[in-house]
Amino acid sequence: MPDPAWYGADVAWFVPFERDAFRLFGRRLRVEYAWEVLRHANPCAVALSCGSWIGVGFGPPRVEAVPRRRYHLDGVDVVGRVERVPVVIEFRPHRYFPGGGVRDGRDFPVVFAGEMQDSPHRYEDGALCLYYPDDPAEQRWTADKNLAELIVLVQDHLFLEDTYAETGEWLAPQAEHGFTEEAKRAA
Amino acid sequence: MTLLDIPTRTSTVEHALNEARSRIQVTPEELAEARRRRDALAAALEREFGGRTYVNGSIAHGDALNPLTDVDVGIVIPDPDGLYGPGLRGPGALQERAADAIRRELKDEYPKLRVEHLNRRRSILVRFGDPVTSGQADFTADVITAIDNRTGAGLYIPNYRTWDRSHPERHTEMVKEANAVSRSTFARGTRLMKHWNREHDRPICSWNIKALALGCITGPVTMTDYISTWLNHAIEQLSIGETPDPAGVAGPIKINEKFTRLQVVAAFRQAKADFDLALQYEREGYPILALNQLAIFFGDEAVMPKPDQDEVKRVSRERWREKNPSLLHAPAATVSTSAYGDRLPVRSWAC
């Protein structure tokens, strides 16, 4: 049974959230409802947003179905590329950041678009690191902004990666990797 | 400039649009051959039925595209005894006579001629078995067997075994008037939007493009203004409902059944975003980015090729640095490479 608090099944959440994107992308954008079956063995492990797993202790074996709300855009134009790049944006109930704790999945979707081996701003699983989770809400994407604004970030991110590959320069502001800024502040 | 002068615009975008237009234009020789075949069909039909013929479609309207693959012609068949029409006899027998007449009169000149009239909604399909544009598989004609509407405006045209109201003669008059008043810029801009439509899964039919243009192109325009005006009008009209028949006789013009109306509007919104960004690049003084964006708008390398992509990337980086001068946090949204809006002032990161 889906968690009644699962925002991805709540029309009051997703209708206003995705409306502008569908108005713009039409049939090029589709939404998929999916379940990921997680088998928690003993000891338990948790998938990190980076794609790796960490053990979190001992517990009884159990199976858990975790809902996903996934948007597929058939392609975005990227300056300097001939072919469009498909984009997948996946919303999960929560997202775990090592060192940064568990965050509300609404504001931290997992975004896949193209590939770049040595990108300074991708997770191990190839997802894009679009913004620093601890920046104030007005300086990062949050779900009250809409899906179309997230797609703008994706297009720019791919352009910035192409630039980085050619020049070694990342043209946009960057935060230090990890949650080191908080650690420094706390120290 | 008088009202009758064609507006000129010496911009990169306008120049590129005119170049694209010349690439999709049909040659005079192809047009002449298509008209010759259409006239041969019309003559055969008039000999069979008497009555009057009319022309319709892209060749009659002056907006044919390369490759030229078909022509439209209709015959208004006299029905002095009032045997045909809604609630009376259907169009089947008239279509059969028309098909036989076409076969009889054109078979000698076109030995591979095939004429299909059964199980078709509106027209008799004539396959000449001989293309007008070299490299094309064939050239075809859609032939309509119509009767006059004795009680209202326009004609009755076939809809399988029954009849629909329509006014194709008035449609052609309206388009010709628009071409005259716009000094042919109506037809030129229509060609560009028809080509865009063809490259984007044909969300609407060619007649719908012209019907929308009749509602917004009322004088001489540049190609840039045609596209901007047409897209704005199409988004506005189709957001409300399907395009009404400009002659006020037939029902609204159907969109491609593979699309919902809102998906059609979305396709036009996206086109408008792409086109507006091309104009923005031009205003900012980045002509190569404007051309690149125009190529994205058309999505057809043969008609609007993308400029050198290395140069595009170099100039895009230049623009990015100029418009987003600081690598520190900006308090507001910053300039993006996207056609869909400004960029949020985020910092890239990795865990």
Interface residues (C-beta under 8 A of the other chain):
Chain A: F22 R23 L24 F25 G26 R27 R28 L48 S49 C50 V76 D77 V78 V79 G80 R81 V82 F97 P98 G99 G100 P120 H121 R122 Y123 C129 L130 Y131 Y132 P133 D135 E138 Q139 R140 W141 K145 A148 E149 I151 V152 L153 Q155 D156 H157 F159 L160 D162 T163 E166 T167 W170 L171 A172 P173 Q174 A175 H177 G178 F179
Chain B: F259 T260 L262 Q263 V264 V265 A266 A267 R269 Q270 A273 D274 L289 N292 I296 K306 Q309 D310 V312 K313 S316 R317 W320 R321 N324 L327 L328 H329 A330 S336 T337 S338 A339 Y340 G341 D342 R343 L344 P345 V346 R347 S348 W349 A350 C351
